[in-house]
């Protein structure tokens, strides 16, 4: 009997779960506490796994217990196996009640407050028993969440060529950037604004190195003016929107924040040209992962919302 055949008879999901917990917490004693069991029981589970696969799965170093190359390979398969089981349970729940279920969405904070909120609003009206888990973060964090199967899908801009080998991208809409201010600001009543006129305004922008900050840098350079003195530097979209609402600040935002108005109506785009190419946003999924029926409902609704004509201001 080959090793692959023996695995089906000897490898238990419980032991695999123990291995995953040990690696997650970094020690067998902590894993025992986390699992509400004893350290000898944890050690036995690891020993059973190592006998089943015939190689050493864990090693101890100055940082604690870490997986060997063999252990890491088994862990990767274990994550996928448990995820497939969760997906199977979700499918059963959906068959029992198609109006219920859970979906986990990863997106940036601004997309969560605009496009994703618009999708959830529409879909939750049709299926009031559905539960939506929204995980926010920046590109690197979202990539890890999807790769770790902690979210079903991402609503985000397209990743680079390397990521696309493992990920499927479905286009939803192009996103540009706009200079924005409060609707009550004197700037919002102007039909034409020269970029240089905004230099002395109170700007609120993300830290240098962020995508919005690089857009701002390029815009000022293209218009032949110096980068303004930034009054508030923050990566919090909520802080930026709250400051805009005072009428004293200006910022740069993705246009989608204003197009999908789950966001406040008092924020307006100013008539200022930003020399920046459109950024494609869409649905990102793992190519090797089966989409659950509930996640598919979210995807279908996202396609509908993306086609919604922009409302006139």
QUIHUZI-V324767 format. One record per backbone hydrogen bond with DSSP energy under -0.5 kcal/mol. CO is the residue of the C=O (numbers start at 1). NH is the residue of the N-H. If there is no record, write none. Layout:
co->CO nh->NH
co->CO nh->NH
This chain:
co->2 nh->6
co->3 nh->7
co->4 nh->8
co->5 nh->9
co->6 nh->9
co->6 nh->10
co->7 nh->11
co->10 nh->12
co->12 nh->16
co->13 nh->17
co->14 nh->18
co->15 nh->19
co->16 nh->20
co->17 nh->21
co->18 nh->22
co->19 nh->23
co->20 nh->24
co->21 nh->25
co->22 nh->26
co->26 nh->65
co->27 nh->31
co->28 nh->32
co->29 nh->33
co->30 nh->34
co->31 nh->35
co->32 nh->36
co->32 nh->37
co->33 nh->36
co->38 nh->42
co->39 nh->43
co->40 nh->44
co->41 nh->45
co->42 nh->46
co->43 nh->47
co->44 nh->48
co->45 nh->49
co->46 nh->50
co->47 nh->51
co->48 nh->52
co->49 nh->53
co->50 nh->54
co->50 nh->55
co->57 nh->68
co->59 nh->66
co->61 nh->64
co->64 nh->61
co->66 nh->59
co->68 nh->72
co->69 nh->73
co->70 nh->74
co->71 nh->75
co->72 nh->76
co->73 nh->77
co->74 nh->78
co->75 nh->79
co->76 nh->80
co->77 nh->81
co->78 nh->82
co->79 nh->83
co->80 nh->84
co->81 nh->85
co->82 nh->86
co->83 nh->87
co->84 nh->88
co->85 nh->89
co->86 nh->90
co->87 nh->91
co->88 nh->92
co->89 nh->93
co->90 nh->94
co->91 nh->95
co->92 nh->96
co->93 nh->97
co->97 nh->100
co->99 nh->129
co->101 nh->131
co->103 nh->105
co->103 nh->133
co->104 nh->152
co->104 nh->153
co->105 nh->135
co->106 nh->155
co->107 nh->137
co->108 nh->112
co->109 nh->113
co->110 nh->114
co->111 nh->114
co->111 nh->116
co->111 nh->117
co->114 nh->118
co->115 nh->119
co->116 nh->120
co->117 nh->121
co->118 nh->122
co->119 nh->123
co->120 nh->124
co->121 nh->125
co->122 nh->126
co->123 nh->127
co->127 nh->130
co->129 nh->101
co->131 nh->103
co->131 nh->133
co->132 nh->134
co->133 nh->105
co->133 nh->135
co->134 nh->136
co->135 nh->107
co->138 nh->142
co->139 nh->143
co->140 nh->144
co->141 nh->145
co->142 nh->146
co->143 nh->147
co->144 nh->148
co->145 nh->150
co->145 nh->151
co->146 nh->149
co->153 nh->106
co->154 nh->156
co->154 nh->284
co->155 nh->108
co->156 nh->282
co->160 nh->164
co->162 nh->165
co->163 nh->166
co->163 nh->167
co->166 nh->287
co->168 nh->285
co->169 nh->171
co->170 nh->283
co->173 nh->281
co->175 nh->279
co->176 nh->255
co->178 nh->253
co->179 nh->270
co->180 nh->251
co->181 nh->268
co->182 nh->185
co->185 nh->188
co->186 nh->189
co->187 nh->190
co->194 nh->197
co->195 nh->198
co->196 nh->199
co->198 nh->201
co->201 nh->203
co->202 nh->250
co->203 nh->231
co->203 nh->232
co->205 nh->234
co->207 nh->210
co->210 nh->214
co->211 nh->215
co->212 nh->216
co->213 nh->217
co->214 nh->218
co->215 nh->219
co->216 nh->220
co->217 nh->221
co->218 nh->222
co->219 nh->223
co->220 nh->225
co->221 nh->224
co->228 nh->230
co->229 nh->203
co->229 nh->231
co->232 nh->205
co->232 nh->234
co->235 nh->237
co->236 nh->240
co->237 nh->241
co->238 nh->242
co->239 nh->243
co->240 nh->244
co->241 nh->245
co->242 nh->246
co->243 nh->246
co->243 nh->248
co->244 nh->247
co->248 nh->202
co->249 nh->182
co->250 nh->204
co->251 nh->180
co->253 nh->178
co->254 nh->257
co->255 nh->258
co->255 nh->259
co->256 nh->260
co->259 nh->261
co->260 nh->262
co->260 nh->263
co->264 nh->267
co->266 nh->183
co->268 nh->181
co->270 nh->272
co->271 nh->193
co->273 nh->275
co->274 nh->276
co->278 nh->280
co->279 nh->175
co->280 nh->158
co->281 nh->172
co->281 nh->173
co->282 nh->156
co->283 nh->170
co->284 nh->154
co->285 nh->168
co->286 nh->289
co->292 nh->296
co->293 nh->297
co->294 nh->298
co->295 nh->299
co->296 nh->300
co->297 nh->301
co->298 nh->302
co->299 nh->303
co->300 nh->304
co->301 nh->305
co->302 nh->306
co->303 nh->307
co->304 nh->307
co->305 nh->308
